[in-house]
Amino acid sequence: MSTRTEHDLLGYLDVPADAYYGVHTARAVDNFPITGIKLAIYPAFIAALAAVKQAAATANRDIGALDAGKADAIIAAAQEIRSGALHEQFVVDMIQGGAGTSTNMNANEVIANRALEILGHARGEYHFLHPLQDVNLGQSTNDVYPTAINIALDAYVVKLDAALGVLHDAYRRKAVEFADVLKMGRTQLQDAVPMTLGQEFGAFASTLAEDRERLREARALLHEINLGGTAIGTELNAHPEYRRHVVAELRRLTGIQTLVSATDLVEATSDVGHFVQLSGVLKRVAVKLSKVCNDLRLLSSGPRAGFGEINLPARQAGSSIMPGKVNPVIPEVVNQVAYEVIGNDVTISMAAESGQLQLNAFEPIIAHSLFASLDHLAAAAVVLAEKCIDGITANRDLLRARVADSIGLVTALSPEIGYENATDVAQEALISGRGVAEIVAQRGLLTTERIDAILASVATGAAGTTAAAVAGAR
């Protein structure tokens, strides 16, 4: 393989001649063979890194700190990367030592070597344009890396919010479809009071709407950045006008109009509280999605020896030995994504707590965990909506029969037959195994027609409640 020789403070090293990365990246690849998950797995992160470098070059050119020819070449190279080019050259492992320095070096070298080509020079001819002296001018990993993480996270949060919107709409459609389907509600897995299946799905929609609001609040915290702070937030080696120009340019490039420079750059460089906040919201979403999936698996259990209240769409054969068995594979996979997100939240919490003094060295694992949680949750939400929720059907006759037979029915009838009579009916139903409606009618406490009317009013009232909840969940 053809190589070129580059050097750093440790000495000389051969790198592939056709590589856009250089010596610092090559050493990082050798040092961190950890997960096999390279930076390129998260294209929004690569685009964010390139946007930061493009904004920096523009700012340095405009304030006269960087030669216009060099700056324009850097800007062009960064723009190509933002458009999807050269992502395969971002080869450093997502989990790395050095607080993200290897990631910043990877970006500097790829952009520098592409900029050299644009200027008519060969890769590695850094005396014409240097990765650190020119591409990294006015910057430090301390401000570049967290800023790029924030920008990338913003894109992934928008993607997750859209995915949760797909799931939310699926819940709402089922809430409307099942608005008149009477069933027994349960507490502690015991019969409680009549409700509708529409109310059940309407509640799923409402709880997801609340999570989306919390996600948007967490997103807003990502828009305060420490770019321009250079080393530990001191603004060392940056032009006095650089910070104002670079933040304005990054705002223009990303379209995030609410991007602002932190008021205390030292605090913003050492603090990762916004990552903890976002992770907490993702854990909240995961826990609640998993709870819904538990409900779906329970309500669809059977089909003959379980609850059997709803039918999930069949997606694949469920067993290599039991013919005809179909498993709730979509809720199961969402459960597993939820467990991953919950585990990632623990990782992020530990990494945030372990930061020392003016910098958190563990931002790489924070970034990797957040990107994975956001990406996987978004995929899981869409899969749950499209491959499960949309195809759910209700066993209406079974549900209504269970309401009629349930001991819990006495609660709905007690206002008219009285608490003492309701208690006696419940006890007889338990002992005899007969239905509550049958016993009430036999005792002459209510006519069959009146019992039906009460059940109909329950369904009508529940339908109205569901409609209001669905409207409010928009």
HUKAPE-V229413 format. One record per pair of residues at least 24 apart in sequence whose ideal C-beta (glycine too) atoms are under 8 Angstrom apart, sorted by the first residue. I is the first residue (numbers start at 1). GAP is how many residues later the second one is. D is the distance in Angstrom with one decimal. If there is no record, write none. Layout:
BEGIN
{{I;GAP;D} {I;GAP;D}}
END
This chain:
BEGIN
{{4;119;6.9} {4;120;4.7} {6;118;5.9} {6;120;8.0} {15;109;7.9} {17;106;7.5} {18;105;7.9} {19;70;6.8} {19;94;7.9} {19;104;7.5} {20;66;5.8} {20;69;4.4} {20;89;7.0} {20;90;4.4} {20;93;4.5} {20;94;5.9} {20;103;6.6} {21;68;5.4} {21;69;7.8} {21;70;6.3} {21;85;5.7} {21;88;4.8} {21;89;5.6} {21;92;7.6} {22;83;7.9} {22;87;3.9} {22;90;7.6} {22;91;6.9} {22;102;6.9} {22;109;6.5} {23;86;7.9} {24;78;7.0} {24;81;3.7} {24;82;7.5} {24;84;7.8} {24;85;6.4} {24;107;7.8} {25;66;6.5} {25;67;6.1} {25;77;7.0} {25;80;5.9} {25;81;4.5} {25;84;5.5} {25;85;7.9} {28;64;4.7} {28;65;7.6} {28;68;6.3} {28;70;7.9} {28;74;3.5} {28;77;6.9} {28;78;7.0} {29;62;5.7} {29;63;6.3} {29;64;7.6} {31;65;7.6} {31;66;7.2} {31;71;7.7} {32;60;6.8} {32;61;4.3} {32;63;6.9} {32;64;4.5} {32;65;6.9} {32;70;7.0} {33;60;6.9} {34;59;4.9} {34;61;4.7} {34;62;7.4} {35;58;5.7} {35;59;6.3} {35;60;5.5} {35;333;7.8} {36;57;7.3} {37;56;6.6} {37;57;4.9} {37;58;7.6} {37;331;7.1} {38;52;6.4} {38;53;5.3} {38;54;6.7} {38;55;6.4} {38;56;7.0} {39;51;3.9} {39;52;7.2} {39;53;5.5} {39;55;6.3} {39;64;6.1} {39;67;6.5} {40;47;4.7} {40;48;5.8} {40;49;7.9} {40;50;4.6} {40;51;7.2} {41;53;7.1} {42;52;7.6} {42;110;6.6} {42;329;4.9} {42;333;7.6} {43;41;7.2} {43;44;5.9} {44;108;4.5} {44;111;4.2} {44;112;6.0} {45;103;6.6} {45;104;7.3} {45;107;4.1} {45;322;7.3} {45;326;6.7} {46;35;6.4} {46;41;5.1} {46;44;5.3} {47;34;7.1} {47;35;4.9} {47;105;7.4} {47;108;7.8} {48;99;7.9} {48;100;4.2} {48;101;7.4} {48;102;7.9} {48;103;3.7} {48;104;4.1} {48;107;7.4} {48;206;7.9} {49;32;7.9} {49;41;8.0} {49;54;7.2} {49;55;7.8} {49;58;4.4} {49;95;7.4} {49;99;4.5} {50;28;4.4} {50;29;7.6} {50;31;3.9} {50;32;4.6} {50;57;7.0} {50;61;7.1} {51;27;7.2} {51;31;6.0} {51;97;7.7} {51;100;6.2} {51;199;6.3} {51;202;4.9} {51;203;5.8} {52;87;7.9} {52;92;5.4} {52;95;5.6} {52;96;5.2} {52;99;7.2} {52;175;6.7} {52;198;6.6} {53;25;4.8} {53;54;6.1} {53;55;7.5} {53;58;5.4} {53;82;6.1} {53;91;7.8} {54;24;3.6} {54;25;6.2} {54;28;7.0} {54;195;7.8} {54;199;6.1} {55;172;7.7} {55;191;5.1} {55;192;8.0} {55;194;4.1} {55;195;4.0} {55;198;5.7} {56;80;8.0} {56;81;6.8} {56;82;6.1} {56;83;5.7} {56;88;7.9} {56;190;5.6} {57;78;7.3} {57;80;7.8} {58;187;7.6} {58;188;7.8} {58;191;4.8} {59;79;7.4} {59;183;5.6} {59;186;3.7} {59;187;3.9} {59;190;5.5} {60;77;5.2} {60;78;5.7} {60;179;7.2} {60;182;6.8} {62;183;5.7} {63;176;5.1} {63;178;4.8} {63;179;6.2} {63;182;5.9} {65;72;6.4} {65;73;6.6} {65;174;4.8} {65;177;7.0} {66;68;6.5} {66;71;5.6} {69;50;7.0} {70;45;7.3} {70;49;7.7} {70;59;5.3} {70;64;5.3} {73;42;3.8} {73;43;7.6} {73;45;4.5} {73;46;5.0} {73;56;6.6} {74;37;6.0} {74;38;7.7} {74;41;4.9} {74;55;7.5} {74;60;6.8} {74;61;5.7} {76;39;7.1} {76;42;5.5} {77;33;7.9} {77;34;4.8} {77;35;7.9} {77;37;3.8} {77;38;4.4} {77;41;6.3} {78;33;5.6} {80;34;6.6} {81;29;7.1} {81;30;6.9} {81;33;7.7} {82;171;7.9} {86;24;5.8} {86;28;6.5} {94;270;6.4} {94;273;7.1} {94;274;4.2} {94;277;7.9} {95;269;5.5} {95;270;5.6} {95;273;5.7} {96;268;5.1} {97;264;7.5} {98;43;7.7} {98;263;7.4} {99;42;6.3} {99;43;7.5} {99;46;7.1} {99;260;5.9} {99;261;7.1} {99;262;4.4} {99;263;7.7} {99;264;6.0} {99;265;7.4} {100;41;5.3} {100;45;3.5} {100;46;7.8} {100;263;5.5} {100;264;5.6} {100;267;7.7} {101;40;4.6} {101;44;7.9} {103;38;7.7} {103;42;6.0} {103;45;8.0} {103;261;7.3} {104;32;7.2} {104;35;7.8} {104;37;4.2} {104;40;5.2} {104;41;5.7} {105;26;7.3} {107;28;7.9} {107;37;7.8} {108;24;6.2} {108;27;4.6} {108;28;5.0} {111;24;5.1} {138;90;7.6} {138;92;6.9} {138;99;6.7} {138;100;4.2} {138;101;6.3} {138;104;4.8} {138;108;7.4} {139;91;6.4} {139;99;7.7} {140;89;7.6} {140;90;4.3} {140;91;4.7} {140;96;7.9} {142;84;7.6} {142;87;6.7} {142;88;6.7} {142;89;5.6} {142;90;5.9} {142;91;7.3} {142;127;5.4} {142;217;6.1} {143;82;7.9} {143;83;4.9} {143;84;5.1} {143;85;6.4} {143;86;4.5} {143;87;5.9} {143;90;7.6} {143;122;7.8} {143;126;6.7} {144;83;7.3} {145;218;6.4} {146;79;7.5} {146;80;6.2} {146;123;7.3} {146;126;7.9} {146;217;6.3} {147;78;4.6} {147;79;6.5} {147;80;4.3} {147;103;7.6} {149;126;7.9} {149;214;6.8} {149;217;7.8} {149;218;4.8} {149;221;7.8} {150;72;4.5} {150;73;7.4} {150;75;5.6} {150;124;7.7} {151;71;8.0} {151;99;7.6} {151;103;5.8} {151;105;7.3} {152;215;7.9} {152;219;7.0} {153;69;5.4} {153;125;6.8} {153;217;6.1} {153;218;7.5} {153;221;7.1} {154;65;6.4} {154;68;5.2} {154;69;7.3} {154;100;7.7} {154;102;6.1} {156;214;7.7} {156;215;6.3} {156;218;3.9} {156;219;6.4} {156;222;7.5} {157;58;6.3} {157;61;7.3} {157;62;4.6} {157;65;7.3} {157;121;7.4} {157;217;6.5} {158;61;7.7} {159;215;7.2} {159;216;7.8} {159;219;5.1} {160;55;6.8} {160;214;5.2} {160;217;5.7} {160;218;4.4} {160;221;7.4} {161;51;5.9} {161;54;5.8} {161;55;6.9} {161;58;7.8} {162;216;7.7} {163;214;7.4} {163;215;3.9} {163;216;7.4} {163;218;4.2} {163;219;5.0} {164;44;6.1} {164;47;6.9} {164;48;5.4} {164;51;7.4} {164;121;7.3} {164;214;7.9} {164;217;5.3} {165;47;7.3} {166;215;6.6} {166;216;5.4} {166;219;4.8} {166;220;7.3} {167;41;6.3} {167;214;4.4} {167;215;7.2} {167;217;5.9} {167;218;4.2} {167;222;7.0} {168;37;5.7} {168;40;4.8} {168;41;6.2} {168;44;7.1} {168;305;7.0} {169;216;7.5} {170;214;7.9} {170;215;4.0} {170;216;7.6} {170;219;4.0} {170;220;5.5} {171;30;5.4} {171;31;7.5} {171;33;4.4} {171;34;3.8} {171;37;6.5} {171;218;6.5} {172;29;7.9} {172;30;7.5} {172;33;4.8} {172;298;5.0} {172;301;6.5} {172;302;7.8} {173;217;7.5} {174;24;7.7} {174;27;4.2} {174;215;6.2} {174;218;6.1} {175;24;7.6} {175;26;4.2} {175;27;3.8} {175;29;7.7} {175;30;5.8} {175;291;5.2} {175;294;7.3} {175;295;5.1} {176;290;7.4} {176;291;7.5} {176;294;6.4} {178;216;5.6} {179;283;7.4} {179;284;4.1} {179;287;4.9} {179;288;6.9} {180;279;5.5} {180;283;5.7} {181;213;5.1} {181;215;5.6} {181;218;6.0} {181;278;7.9} {182;217;6.4} {182;218;5.5} {182;221;5.3} {182;273;6.2} {182;276;6.7} {182;277;4.8} {182;280;7.7} {183;126;6.4} {183;216;4.2} {183;217;7.9} {183;219;7.0} {183;220;6.4} {184;215;7.8} {184;218;5.6} {184;219;5.6} {184;222;4.8} {184;224;5.5} {185;223;7.6} {191;215;4.6} {191;216;5.6} {191;217;3.7} {192;216;5.4} {192;219;7.7} {193;215;5.5} {193;218;4.8} {193;219;6.3} {194;209;5.3} {194;212;7.9} {194;214;7.0} {194;215;6.6} {194;218;5.4} {194;261;6.9} {194;264;4.9} {194;265;8.0} {194;268;7.9} {195;263;7.9} {195;267;5.7} {196;263;5.9} {196;266;4.0} {196;267;6.4} {196;270;6.5} {197;112;7.5} {197;113;7.3} {197;197;5.5} {197;202;6.9} {198;264;6.7} {198;265;6.3} {198;268;4.1} {199;263;5.1} {199;266;6.1} {199;267;5.1} {199;270;7.5} {200;95;7.8} {201;265;8.0} {202;263;7.6} {202;264;4.3} {202;267;4.2} {202;268;5.5} {202;271;7.4} {203;266;7.1} {204;88;5.4} {205;264;7.1} {205;265;6.2} {205;268;4.5} {206;263;5.4} {206;266;7.0} {206;267;4.7} {207;81;5.6} {207;85;7.9} {208;80;7.4} {208;265;7.7} {209;263;7.9} {209;264;4.2} {209;265;7.6} {211;70;7.4} {211;73;6.1} {211;74;4.8} {211;77;6.3} {214;67;4.8} {214;70;6.4} {215;66;5.4} {215;70;7.1} {217;64;7.7} {218;56;7.5} {218;59;5.2} {218;60;4.4} {218;62;7.9} {218;63;4.6} {219;59;7.7} {220;38;7.1} {221;53;4.0} {221;56;5.9} {221;57;7.2} {222;52;6.1} {222;56;7.2} {223;33;6.2} {223;35;4.5} {223;36;5.2} {223;37;6.4} {224;36;5.6} {224;37;7.7} {224;38;5.1} {224;44;6.7} {224;50;7.5} {225;25;7.7} {225;34;6.2} {225;35;7.4} {225;36;6.6} {225;37;6.6} {225;43;7.5} {226;35;7.7} {226;36;5.1} {226;39;5.3} {226;42;3.9} {226;43;5.0} {227;34;7.1} {228;33;6.4} {228;37;7.3} {229;33;7.5} {229;36;3.6} {229;37;7.5} {229;39;6.8} {229;40;5.4} {232;34;6.3} {232;37;5.5} {232;38;7.4} {232;126;4.1} {232;127;6.2} {233;31;7.5} {233;32;3.4} {233;33;3.7} {233;34;7.3} {233;35;6.4} {233;36;4.0} {233;37;7.6} {233;125;7.2} {234;31;7.6} {234;32;7.2} {235;30;6.8} {266;92;6.6} {269;89;6.4} {269;90;6.4} {270;85;6.6} {270;87;7.0} {270;88;5.0} {270;89;5.9} {270;90;6.6} {272;79;7.7} {272;80;4.8} {272;83;6.4} {272;88;5.2} {272;91;6.7} {272;94;6.2} {273;79;7.4} {275;73;6.2} {275;77;6.5} {275;88;8.0} {275;91;5.2} {275;95;6.3} {276;72;6.3} {276;73;6.4} {276;76;5.0} {278;92;6.4} {279;65;6.9} {279;66;4.8} {279;69;4.3} {279;70;7.3} {279;90;7.3} {279;91;6.2} {279;94;7.1} {280;65;6.7} {282;59;5.5} {282;62;7.6} {282;63;6.8} {282;88;7.5} {282;91;4.8} {282;92;6.8} {282;95;6.4} {283;58;6.1} {283;59;5.5} {283;62;4.1} {285;56;7.6} {285;92;6.2} {286;51;7.2} {286;52;3.9} {286;53;7.9} {286;55;3.8} {286;56;5.7} {286;87;7.6} {286;91;6.5} {287;51;6.7} {287;55;6.8} {289;45;5.9} {289;49;5.7} {289;88;7.7} {289;91;7.2} {289;92;7.2} {289;95;7.3} {290;44;6.9} {290;45;5.2} {290;48;3.6} {290;49;7.5} {293;38;3.6} {293;39;7.5} {293;41;4.9} {293;42;5.1} {293;45;7.6} {293;91;7.3} {294;37;7.6} {294;41;7.3} {296;32;6.7} {296;35;4.8} {296;92;7.1} {296;96;7.8} {297;31;4.7} {297;34;5.1} {297;35;7.4} {300;28;6.0} {308;87;6.1} {308;90;6.4} {309;85;7.1} {309;86;5.9} {309;89;6.8} {309;90;5.7} {310;82;5.4} {310;83;6.8} {310;84;5.5} {310;85;6.8} {311;81;6.7} {311;82;4.7} {311;83;7.7} {311;84;6.8} {312;76;5.9} {312;79;7.2} {312;80;6.1} {313;74;7.0} {313;75;6.5} {313;77;7.9} {313;78;3.2} {313;79;7.1} {315;72;6.2} {330;53;6.2} {330;54;6.0} {330;57;5.0} {330;58;4.0} {331;53;7.2} {331;57;6.4} {333;47;6.9} {333;50;7.0} {334;46;4.7} {334;47;8.0} {334;49;7.1} {334;50;5.1} {337;39;4.9} {337;40;6.3} {337;42;7.7} {337;43;4.2} {338;42;7.8} {340;32;7.2} {340;33;7.2} {340;36;6.3} {341;32;4.5} {341;35;7.1} {341;36;6.1} {344;25;4.0} {344;26;7.4} {344;28;6.4} {344;29;4.8} {345;24;8.0} {345;28;7.7} {403;52;6.7} {404;31;5.4} {404;32;7.4} {404;33;4.9} {404;51;7.9} {405;30;4.3} {405;31;7.2} {405;32;8.0} {406;30;6.8} {407;29;6.3} {409;27;4.3} {409;28;6.5} {410;26;5.5} {412;42;6.0} {412;43;7.3} {412;46;5.8} {413;27;6.2} {413;32;7.9} {413;33;6.7} {413;38;7.0} {413;41;6.4} {416;29;7.9} {416;30;6.3} {416;34;7.6} {416;38;7.2} {417;28;4.4} {417;29;6.3} {421;24;5.9}}
END
